[in-house]
Amino acid sequence: MKVKEIEFSEQRLGTKFPAELRQFYVEIGYGFANRNETTAFQRIIGPDSAVDLHLHEDFYEHDPDLDMYDEREGFIFFEVVEGLYFEVRWGIVAASPVYFMNTRISDSIQAFFEQLDCDSHFYEKMLEE
């Protein structure tokens, strides 16, 4: 992904993306994480759409599902299914832990995708607890 696209999105946001997420966008990009998945989207949200989500703009302007997320705590980057998102926390330098609300799903974005690669539904047991 082009760094200029990321910088434009960060400018709209008014701050830089969490470092590990920014690096992921630069090195890998965004899109669907598992093409064979039939019960979940598992979509890595692109920088521009992630900013729309965070600012409640455009398509997400009147999305009631966003009311349960606190944008001061985290930054949504992954859509599991419609209205269900995972986020990374602000202010983490080296690794960005992945959360669903207050439930920690993984210790970093890298660990999250490694777990997802091994078991595309590894997080479901954590969400049930």
N, C-alpha and C positions, 0 to 999 in steps of 0.2 A: 504494500500500500504506500502511496506517496505521502511523505512527511507533510507536504503542504496541505493536503486534505485534513490531516490530523490537526495541524496548527490552526486551520480555519475553524474546525469544530471546537477546539480549545478556546479560541478567541470568542466564539459565541457563548461558550460556557462561562468564560471569565476566569478560568484557572486551567491548569494542566490536568490531564487524566492521571489517575493513580499510575505510578511508574511501571509496574509490571504489565498493566493493561495497555499502556502506551507502547511498550516494547512488543507486546503481542500483536497489536495492530500493525506496527511497522514490519515485523518479521513474518507474520502469518496472514493477517487480514481479518476478515469476518465472513459470516455465512452460516450455513447449516453444518453442525458438528458431526452428524451421523446420517448419511443418506438412506440407510436401511431402516431407520427408526420409523415406526408406523403409529405409535401412540403419543408421541411428544414432538414438538418442533425442534427443540435443542438447537436454537439459533443464537449464534454469536452476533449481537447487535452491533451494527456498524457505528462509527463515531458520530456521524450526523444524526442518525436516528436515536442514538443513546442520549445525545444532547436534547433532542426534541422530547424524549421521555423525561429526562431530568427537569427540564424547564416547563413541562406540561404544555408543549406547543404542538401545532399542526395536528396530526392524527391523534395525538395523546392529550389534546387540550381538555377534553371532558371525560377522560377515562377514569371511572370510579375505582378501578382496581388499584390505581396508584395511591389512593388514600391510605393504604396500609403500609406504605414505604416512607421512610424518613430520609429525604435527600440530603440532609445535613450529616447523617451517619454513613450512608453508602451511595454508591454509584452503580446503577443497574447496567449490566453488560450482557446478560444471558437470558433468553426467553425459553422457559421449559415448555409451557403450553400457553395459550392465550390468557393473559392476565396473571400469570405466575412467573416471577422473575427471580434471578439470583443477582447478587450485587457484591462489589468489592468495597472495602472501607477506605475512607480518605486518610491521608497522613501516614500511610505505611510505605516505607522507602524500598526495601529489598524485595519483599514478597507481599502479595495482596491476598489475604485470606478471603475466601468466598463464603457468603452468607445467604440464607433465606431468612429474612427478617432478623431475629436474634439467634438463629440456629447456625452454627458454624458448619459448613459443608466440607470445606477443605482448607488446608493451610496456605495454599497459594494457587494462582491461576494455573501454573504448570502442573501442580499435583492434581488439581481438579480435572484437567484434560487427560492426564495419565489415567486417573481413576475411571473417567468416562469412557476411555478407549478400552479398558478391561471389562467394564460392566456399565452399559449405557443407562442403567437405572440404580446405580449404587446409592444415590442420595435418597431414594424413596423411604428406606427404613428410618433414616434420620428425621425425615419430615413427619413421620407418624408418631414419633416419641413426644 
